[in-house]
Amino acid sequence: MIIDLRSDTVTKPTPAMHEAMMRAEVGDDVFGEDPSVKKLEETCASMLGMEAAVFCPSGTMTNQIGIKILTQPYDEVICYKGSHIYKYEGGGVAGNSLASVRLLEGNRGRLSVDEIAANINNVQDVHQPISAVVSLENTVVREAGSFYYLKDIATISEFARSKGLKMHLDGARFFNALTETSDKAVDYGKYFDSISICLSKGLGAPVGSVLVCKKELEPKARRMRKAFGGGMRQAGFLAAAGIYALENNIARLKEDHKRAAELGNALNRVSWVKALMPVDTNIIIFSVIDKITPEQVLAKLAEHQIKAIKFGAQEIRLVTHLDFDDRMLEKTIATIKKLSF
Ligand SMILES: *Cc1c(COP(=O)(O)O)cnc(C)c1O
């Protein structure tokens, strides 16, 4: 039994998801003829209270398209300093959108109106890039899955729009946030111009993300998807996995959160853990004590067939998911308790 806690992207399709994929009706989606892709896009748009959606191969692509369609070259994107769009997308904002980023501290990655207000540039001053977009991340991966409540997002959005800024959401783990807040997905759309949702994280689909956006942005989003090389042909096989995931794998996310909390409790009690970030959803990030390295801990975990990843100089990350069950949880906790350095 291999226990893979490196990411929630490692899940494999279940037999029922496989079945849904094999039965998918497909067509050439570049010609707009794949019924399964269309169904997925319509489902996502209506779930989130928006008008349009575009199915893409990855969450990096949906974020990059989102930023691209909301900016002009020389604009600036306001985001958390550890945000995925800045730190983990290969410099895409610079390369694809020719935009600069304004990096905010946030409160565990969550931005506030005050911090945003203090970082909007003066458009009259030619020295300064034009502040164009506020990009939020929910949940925040670099901050162990911290999440926003919709009421705080509403406040940010109303303020940002009053200053002429657009709103993008990196919702790679959007449904993990909703699992904790009980906010309604359908209420999100009105606060954003574009929202990226990953099907291949906690939802357990093998591939795919969806960019949900305003109707008037859809043609540009489709054009950019083509230009980025993300136009796929009989993509309905993948879309069918996504539809299956949306129908079957949202309600169970609370199990991932419960198991993550139990792992956090176990880690909090062992002498080789220095500090643990609060475990809010399905991501656990902790630092190890100074006299040891993350590599040493990872090597010992690997001896017990447990995989995790280094996530900073002294930090390790674990992520719970669909393929991590109670038996694996027990074994992982027992191993955590047993390790000594
Ligand atoms: C995983 C992730 C993405 C998208 O990643 P891909 O691997 O390109 O699908 C975007 N944002 C966050 C916060 C993520 O964790």
The ligand as an SDF file (V2000), in Angstrom:
LIG
                    3D

 15 15  0  0  0  0  0  0  0  0999 V2000
   -3.0340   23.2300   -8.6770 C   0  0  0  0  0  0  0  0  0  0  0  0
   -3.3320   24.6550   -8.6460 C   0  0  0  0  0  0  0  0  0  0  0  0
   -3.5790   25.3630   -9.8220 C   0  0  0  0  0  0  0  0  0  0  0  0
   -3.5380   24.7530  -11.2050 C   0  0  0  0  0  0  0  0  0  0  0  0
   -2.5640   23.8310  -11.4040 O   0  0  0  0  0  0  0  0  0  0  0  0
   -2.4790   22.8720  -12.6660 P   0  0  0  0  0  0  0  0  0  0  0  0
   -1.5470   21.8410  -12.1850 O   0  0  0  0  0  0  0  0  0  0  0  0
   -1.9450   23.6790  -13.7790 O   0  0  0  0  0  0  0  0  0  0  0  0
   -3.8520   22.3510  -12.9630 O   0  0  0  0  0  0  0  0  0  0  0  0
   -3.9090   26.6890   -9.7220 C   0  0  0  0  0  0  0  0  0  0  0  0
   -3.9940   27.2890   -8.5290 N   0  0  0  0  0  0  0  0  0  0  0  0
   -3.7690   26.6460   -7.3790 C   0  0  0  0  0  0  0  0  0  0  0  0
   -3.9250   27.3840   -6.0890 C   0  0  0  0  0  0  0  0  0  0  0  0
   -3.4220   25.3060   -7.3890 C   0  0  0  0  0  0  0  0  0  0  0  0
   -3.2030   24.6660   -6.2410 O   0  0  0  0  0  0  0  0  0  0  0  0
  1  2  1  0
  2  3  1  0
  2 14  2  0
  3  4  1  0
  3 10  2  0
  4  5  1  0
  5  6  1  0
  6  7  2  0
  6  8  1  0
  6  9  1  0
 10 11  1  0
 11 12  2  0
 12 13  1  0
 12 14  1  0
 14 15  1  0
M  END
$$$$
